[in-house]
Amino acid sequence: MTVTRKIFFFLLLTLLGCKHSVSQKTNTRFEISKTPPVKAKKGQAYTFGFLHVPENRNKANSNSIQLPVYIFKSRSETPKKDPVIYLVGGPGSSILGSVPYMQYYQYLDDRDFILLEQRGTTYAQPHLDCPEWAEAVYQSRLPGRTLEESDSLFRQAAQGCRDRLLSEGIDLDGYNTREIAADVEALRQALDIEQYNLLTLSYGTKIAQTLMRDYPEGIRSVVMDSPLPLEVNYDEESVANLLESWDLIFKDCNKDPDCNKVFPNLKERFFEFLKEKTNRPQRLVVTNPKSGREEVFYLKGKDLMLLLSPSSTYEVADTPYEVHKVLSSDWSTIEAILTSLFNEPGDGAGMGMRLSVWCAEEMPFNSRERIAVEESAYPAIQGLSPAVFEPEVCDIWGVKKQAGIENKAVKSDIPVLLLSGEYDNETPVKWAQNMQRNLPNSHHLIFTGWHHTTTTYWDNPCGMKAANAFFNNPMKKPKLDCLEKIKNPNFKINQSSKN
């Protein structure tokens, strides 16, 4: 088995002077539409439209594509003139899941808030979906699959999706970070925005860095939540980063009197257990809810590590308890996850976009030798590949390698706020710390006990408060009471304990 989201209509007309706005510099057009793909809550004032841009700016006769744009009006009667443009991660994620929840976004208390759906994602036209890939993920997770069979499934999926998208006239070389950054600049020009602020998450922080490098003139300030530096070779260190995140959780459990008392020597016992399962995989039998048949899984250390790893701040406090359950031969959580693998496969939303970005500007700069070392360096999780995609998949996808500048650190005097979750293995704290050397007007906040994307942790909006405070005063490091109140997680120690 292999385990791997301002303007009222009349104000916009006043700003633009007509229903269509054309930027002479970029040959783009913003067109207001009365048919938004996702509805906002009643009472939320906004304008919706499509940004029309070239698919590939390196080609004179490029196709035109269209990107949904929501311009949410500030709740203030006297909003500040510099809006926030919001960019999420992935690559390949849609931003429009945020649309129904604008009442929770504090940025609207002070200024307008703009959502731009990135090219290639769910509601953009075209949408680079890959249902073929989703089917391959589903098939590869079923019991009895060898690594070679899984690799073959993904290669076939990449070939099938590529062939279909090309047959639809899509230019896969037009889907990368540099083109997205140019889209943001095109939107700024089309809406005649003099200055704006950027709120970016995860992969979106790469877009922010590209904008700071290529189009700095309109940027007033930038918030990078869970920053991914351009210069980092993600695949070369993702396994090490995962282990470092786990190490921090175990250390904090050891410092917590209750956690340490109930789960003594948890790290040592867990890693010995993983080594044992790497040599003698754990056999688990679950019932396929679709067929009623019994299905047999054999889980190695690497599989258990991935199944138990927290993916968000919400899951962190449960982690020691879930490890304890497995060490006590309570497989109920793992069995529930395995049973869920028989659910219907997804639709592969945005996967073509993810492939184009990764294969053009991440994979070419990775060292295959270092990745191979990472895969075999840790006995407890031996065989866990750090690579998002295997090289053969990118060879099939066939997009052009981006220029070396896309793998170089960005230097800028633009005010930047870097936000990191202490336990984040996807974009670890050390990456943001290193970025500060090239960003002299930057500040860095580390959220104790938190994971990825601090501004989207809805149980505690402190990350959002910090970002909004920075937009209001970008030359000052935010100092908020909520930051002082964040402590280590209240680790769960039994079935009834509350977090």
C-alpha positions in Angstrom: 0.0 0.0 0.0 1.2 3.5 -0.7 -0.1 6.4 1.4 0.3 10.0 -0.1 -10.1 29.9 -1.1 -15.2 47.3 -2.8 -16.6 48.4 -4.4 -20.4 48.6 -5.1 -21.4 48.3 -8.7 -21.7 52.1 -9.1 -18.4 52.7 -7.4 -16.7 50.4 -9.8 -18.3 52.1 -12.7 -17.0 55.4 -11.3 -13.5 54.0 -11.0 -13.4 52.3 -14.4 -15.6 54.6 -16.4 -17.4 51.8 -18.2 -18.4 48.2 -17.9 -15.1 47.0 -19.5 -11.7 48.1 -18.5 -8.8 47.4 -20.8 -5.1 47.8 -19.7 -3.0 48.9 -22.7 0.1 47.6 -21.1 -1.0 44.0 -20.6 -3.8 43.7 -23.1 -6.2 42.5 -20.4 -9.8 43.2 -19.7 -11.9 43.1 -16.5 -15.6 42.4 -17.2 -18.3 42.7 -14.6 -20.7 39.7 -14.5 -24.0 39.0 -12.7 -23.4 35.3 -12.5 -20.8 34.5 -9.9 -20.0 30.8 -9.6 -20.2 30.9 -5.7 -22.8 33.0 -3.9 -21.8 35.2 -1.0 -24.0 35.5 2.1 -26.9 38.0 1.8 -26.0 41.5 2.9 -22.3 41.2 1.9 -21.7 43.9 -0.7 -19.4 42.9 -3.6 -18.7 43.1 -7.3 -18.0 40.0 -9.3 -16.3 39.8 -12.7 -13.8 38.0 -14.9 -10.2 39.0 -15.6 -9.3 38.1 -19.2 -5.6 37.5 -19.7 -3.3 35.8 -22.2 -2.7 32.1 -21.4 1.0 32.3 -22.3 2.5 35.8 -22.4 5.6 34.4 -24.2 3.5 33.7 -27.3 2.2 36.5 -29.5 -1.0 34.6 -30.5 -1.7 33.1 -27.2 -5.3 32.0 -26.2 -7.2 34.2 -23.8 -8.2 32.7 -20.4 -10.6 34.1 -17.8 -10.2 34.3 -14.0 -13.0 34.9 -11.6 -12.5 38.0 -9.3 -14.6 39.0 -6.3 -14.2 42.5 -4.9 -15.7 42.6 -1.4 -16.7 46.0 -0.1 -15.3 47.0 3.3 -17.6 47.2 6.2 -16.1 50.6 7.1 -17.9 53.8 6.0 -14.5 55.3 5.3 -12.4 52.4 4.0 -8.7 52.8 3.4 -7.8 53.2 -0.2 -5.4 50.2 -0.4 -7.3 46.9 -0.7 -6.0 43.5 0.2 -5.6 40.9 -2.6 -5.8 37.4 -1.2 -3.9 34.4 -2.8 -4.1 30.9 -1.5 -1.9 27.9 -1.9 -1.7 24.5 -3.5 -0.5 25.0 -6.2 -3.9 24.3 -7.7 -6.2 25.2 -4.8 -9.3 27.3 -5.4 -9.9 30.5 -3.4 -13.6 30.6 -3.9 -14.4 28.4 -0.9 -13.9 31.6 1.1 -16.7 33.4 -0.6 -19.6 32.4 1.7 -17.6 33.3 4.9 -16.7 36.9 4.4 -18.3 37.9 7.7 -15.4 36.2 9.5 -12.6 38.1 7.6 -11.5 41.0 9.8 -9.7 42.7 6.9 -13.1 44.0 5.7 -13.4 46.1 8.8 -10.8 48.5 7.3 -10.5 48.0 3.6 -11.8 46.1 0.5 -10.8 42.5 0.1 -10.2 41.0 -3.3 -10.2 37.3 -4.2 -8.5 36.3 -7.5 -9.0 32.7 -8.6 -5.6 31.5 -9.9 -5.3 30.3 -13.5 -5.9 26.6 -13.9 -7.9 26.2 -10.7 -11.5 25.1 -10.2 -13.5 28.1 -11.4 -11.0 29.5 -13.9 -11.5 28.9 -17.6 -9.9 26.6 -18.5 -9.7 24.5 -15.4 -6.8 22.1 -15.4 -8.5 19.2 -13.6 -7.2 15.7 -13.7 -9.8 13.1 -12.8 -7.3 10.6 -14.2 -4.9 11.4 -11.4 -7.7 11.2 -8.7 -8.5 7.7 -10.0 -4.8 6.7 -9.8 -4.6 8.0 -6.2 -7.7 5.9 -5.3 -6.4 2.8 -7.0 -2.8 3.1 -5.6 -4.2 3.2 -2.0 -6.1 -0.1 -2.3 -4.5 -3.1 -0.6 -2.2 -5.3 -2.6 -0.6 -2.6 -4.8 3.1 -2.8 -5.2 5.2 0.3 -5.5 5.9 -0.5 -9.2 2.2 -0.9 -9.9 1.4 2.4 -8.1 4.1 4.2 -10.1 2.7 2.9 -13.3 -0.8 4.1 -12.4 0.5 7.7 -11.8 2.5 7.7 -15.1 -0.6 6.5 -17.0 -2.7 9.2 -15.3 -0.2 11.9 -16.1 -0.1 10.8 -19.7 -3.9 10.6 -20.0 -4.5 14.0 -18.4 -1.8 15.7 -20.4 -3.2 14.2 -23.7 -6.7 15.3 -22.9 -5.8 18.9 -21.9 -3.6 19.3 -25.0 -6.5 18.0 -27.2 -8.6 20.8 -25.7 -6.0 23.4 -26.9 -4.5 24.2 -23.5 -0.9 25.4 -23.3 0.5 23.7 -20.2 3.6 26.0 -20.3 1.3 28.9 -19.5 0.6 27.7 -16.0 3.3 28.7 -13.5 4.0 31.2 -10.7 5.4 33.9 -13.0 2.2 34.0 -15.1 0.0 34.1 -11.9 2.1 37.1 -10.7 1.5 38.8 -14.0 -2.2 38.1 -13.6 -2.2 39.9 -10.3 -0.4 42.9 -11.8 -2.8 42.9 -14.7 -5.7 43.0 -12.2 -4.1 45.9 -10.4 -3.8 47.9 -13.7 -7.3 46.9 -14.9 -8.9 48.2 -11.6 -6.6 51.2 -11.5 -5.4 50.3 -8.0 -2.5 52.6 -7.0 -1.4 50.5 -4.0 -2.5 47.3 -2.5 -1.6 44.8 0.2 -1.0 41.1 -0.3 -2.3 38.3 1.9 -0.8 35.0 0.8 -0.9 31.4 2.1 1.7 28.6 1.6 2.3 28.3 -2.2 0.7 31.7 -2.5 3.8 33.2 -0.8 5.8 32.2 -3.8 3.5 34.3 -5.9 4.1 37.1 -3.4 7.8 36.9 -3.8 7.6 36.9 -7.5 5.4 40.0 -7.4 7.9 41.7 -5.1 10.6 41.0 -7.6 8.9 41.7 -10.9 6.1 44.2 -10.0 7.1 45.9 -6.8 5.7 49.4 -7.6 2.1 48.7 -6.5 2.7 46.7 -3.4 2.3 48.5 0.0 2.8 45.5 2.3 2.8 41.7 2.2 1.7 39.1 4.7 3.2 35.6 4.0 1.4 33.0 6.1 3.5 29.8 6.1 6.1 31.1 3.7 7.7 28.9 1.0 10.9 30.6 -0.2 11.7 30.5 -3.9 15.2 29.3 -3.2 14.1 26.2 -1.2 14.3 22.8 -2.9 11.2 21.4 -1.2 11.6 17.8 -2.2 15.1 17.5 -0.9 14.2 18.1 2.7 10.5 17.3 3.2 11.1 14.1 5.1 13.6 15.7 7.5 11.1 18.5 8.0 8.4 16.0 8.9 10.6 14.4 11.5 11.6 17.7 13.0 8.0 18.6 13.4 7.3 15.3 15.2 10.3 15.9 17.4 8.9 19.2 18.6 5.6 17.6 19.4 7.3 14.9 21.5 9.4 17.5 23.3 6.4 19.5 24.3 4.6 16.4 25.4 7.6 15.6 27.6 7.5 19.1 29.1 3.8 18.7 29.9 3.4 16.9 33.3 0.2 15.1 32.3 1.3 14.1 28.8 4.7 12.9 30.1 3.2 11.0 32.9 0.6 9.2 30.8 2.9 8.7 27.7 6.4 8.3 29.1 9.3 7.9 26.5 6.7 8.2 23.8 9.2 9.2 21.0 11.6 6.4 21.7 8.8 3.8 21.9 7.1 5.1 18.8 10.2 5.1 16.6 11.2 1.6 17.8 7.7 0.5 16.8 8.0 2.1 13.4 11.4 0.3 12.8 9.7 -3.0 13.7 6.8 -2.4 11.3 9.2 -1.4 8.6 10.8 -4.9 8.8 7.5 -6.7 9.7 4.5 -4.8 8.4 1.3 -4.6 10.4 -1.5 -6.6 9.0 -4.9 -5.0 9.3 -8.3 -6.2 8.0 -11.1 -3.8 7.3 -14.5 -4.2 5.7 -14.9 -2.5 2.3 -18.1 -0.5 2.8 -18.9 -0.7 -0.9 -18.6 -4.4 -1.5 -18.8 -5.8 2.1 -15.6 -7.8 1.5 -12.8 -8.0 3.9 -9.7 -6.1 2.7 -6.2 -6.7 4.0 -3.6 -3.9 4.4 0.1 -4.3 5.3 1.4 -1.1 6.9 5.1 -0.2 7.2 6.6 2.5 9.4 6.4 5.1 6.7 2.7 4.4 6.2 1.9 4.7 9.9 4.0 8.0 10.1 1.9 9.5 7.4 -1.4 8.3 8.7 -0.7 9.7 12.2 0.9 13.0 11.2 -1.3 16.0 12.0 -2.2 18.1 8.9 -3.6 21.1 10.8 -3.5 22.9 14.1 -6.8 21.2 15.0 -5.2 17.7 15.0 -2.0 18.6 16.9 -3.3 18.1 20.5 -4.6 14.6 19.7 -1.3 13.3 18.2 0.4 11.8 21.4 -2.9 10.1 22.3 -3.2 8.6 18.8 0.4 7.3 18.9 -0.3 5.8 22.3 -3.4 4.0 21.0 -1.3 2.4 18.2 1.4 1.4 20.7 -1.4 -0.2 22.8 -2.6 -2.2 19.8 -5.7 0.0 19.4 -6.0 0.4 15.7 -9.5 2.0 15.6 -8.3 5.3 14.2 -6.1 3.7 11.6 -8.8 1.3 10.6 -11.3 4.2 10.1 -8.8 6.0 7.9 -8.3 2.8 5.8 -12.0 2.3 5.5 -12.4 5.8 4.1 -10.0 5.0 1.3 -12.8 3.1 -0.4 -14.8 6.3 -0.8 -15.3 7.4 -4.4 -12.2 9.1 -5.9 -12.2 12.9 -6.1 -12.4 15.0 -9.3 -8.7 15.9 -9.6 -9.5 19.6 -9.2 -6.5 21.8 -10.1 -4.1 18.8 -10.4 -3.0 19.8 -13.9 -2.1 23.2 -12.5 -0.1 21.6 -9.7 1.8 19.4 -12.1 2.6 22.3 -14.4 4.0 24.4 -11.6 5.9 21.6 -9.8 7.4 20.1 -13.0 8.5 23.5 -14.4 9.9 25.2 -11.3 10.5 22.8 -8.5 11.5 19.4 -10.0 14.2 20.8 -12.3 16.1 22.4 -9.4 16.0 19.3 -7.1 18.9 16.9 -6.7 17.8 13.4 -7.4 20.8 12.2 -5.4 19.7 14.1 -2.3 16.2 12.9 -2.7 17.4 9.3 -2.9 19.4 9.8 0.3 16.4 11.2 2.1 14.3 8.2 1.1 16.7 5.8 2.8 18.2 7.9 5.6 15.7 7.1 8.4 15.3 3.5 9.3 11.9 4.0 11.0 10.3 5.3 7.8 12.6 3.9 5.2 11.1 4.2 1.7 9.1 7.3 2.4 9.7 9.4 -0.7 10.2 13.2 -0.1 9.2 14.0 -3.7 5.8 15.4 -4.5 6.0 13.8 -8.0 8.4 11.2 -9.3 10.7 12.5 -12.1 9.1 10.2 -14.6 5.8 11.9 -14.1 7.3 15.3 -14.8 9.0 13.9 -17.9 5.6 12.8 -19.1 4.0 16.1 -18.3 6.6 17.8 -20.5 6.5 21.5 -19.5 9.5 23.7 -20.0 11.9 24.3 -17.2 11.6 27.8 -15.7 14.6 30.2 -15.6 17.1 29.9 -12.8 15.8 33.1 -11.2 12.7 31.2 -10.1 15.0 29.3 -7.7 16.8 32.4 -6.3 16.0 34.3 -3.1 14.1 37.6 -3.5 15.6 40.7 -1.9 13.1 43.5 -1.2 12.6 46.6 1.1 8.8 46.1 0.9 7.3 45.6 4.5 6.6 41.9 5.1 5.1 40.0 7.9 6.0 36.3 8.1 3.7 34.0 10.0 4.8 30.5 11.0 3.2 27.7 13.0 5.7 26.1 15.3 4.9 22.5 14.2 4.5 23.2 10.5 6.4 20.6 8.5 5.2 21.8 5.1 6.8 25.3 5.5 9.0 25.1 8.7 9.9 28.0 10.9 13.5 28.0 9.7 12.5 28.9 6.2 10.9 32.1 7.3 13.9 32.9 9.6 16.3 32.5 6.6 14.1 34.8 4.4 14.5 37.7 6.8 18.1 38.1 5.7 16.9 39.4 2.4 13.8 41.3 3.7 15.2 44.1 5.9 11.7 45.4 6.6 10.3 42.1 7.7 8.9 40.8 11.0 8.4 37.2 12.0 5.8 35.8 14.3 5.9 32.1 15.4 2.7 30.6 16.8 3.4 28.2 19.6 1.9 24.8 19.0 0.3 25.7 15.7 0.6 24.0 12.3 0.2 25.2 8.7 -1.6 28.5 7.7 -2.1 30.4 10.9 -4.5 32.9 9.5 -7.1 30.1 8.8 -7.2 28.6 12.3 -10.8 29.6 13.0 -10.8 28.4 16.6 -8.4 31.3 17.4 -8.3 34.2 14.9 -5.0 35.6 16.3 -3.2 35.0 13.1 -5.8 37.0 11.2 -5.6 39.8 13.8 -1.9 39.9 13.4 -2.2 40.2 9.7 -4.8 42.9 9.8 -2.8 44.9 12.4 0.2 44.7 10.1 -1.8 46.0 7.1 -2.8 49.0 9.3 0.8 49.7 10.3 3.2 47.7 8.2 6.4 49.3 9.6 5.6 47.9 13.1 5.7 44.4 14.4 2.2 43.5 15.6 1.9 43.2 19.4 -1.4 41.6 20.4 -2.7 40.2 23.6 -3.7 37.0 21.8 -0.1 36.3 20.9 0.9 36.3 24.6 -1.9 33.9 25.5 -1.0 31.2 23.0 0.7 28.3 24.9 1.7 24.7 24.1 -1.2 22.5 23.2 -3.5 21.0 25.9 -2.6 17.5 24.9 -5.3 14.9 24.9 -4.5 12.1 27.3 -7.6 9.9 27.3 -10.8 9.4 25.4 -12.8 11.9 27.4 -10.2 14.6 27.9 -11.0 18.0 26.3 -8.6 20.1 24.2 
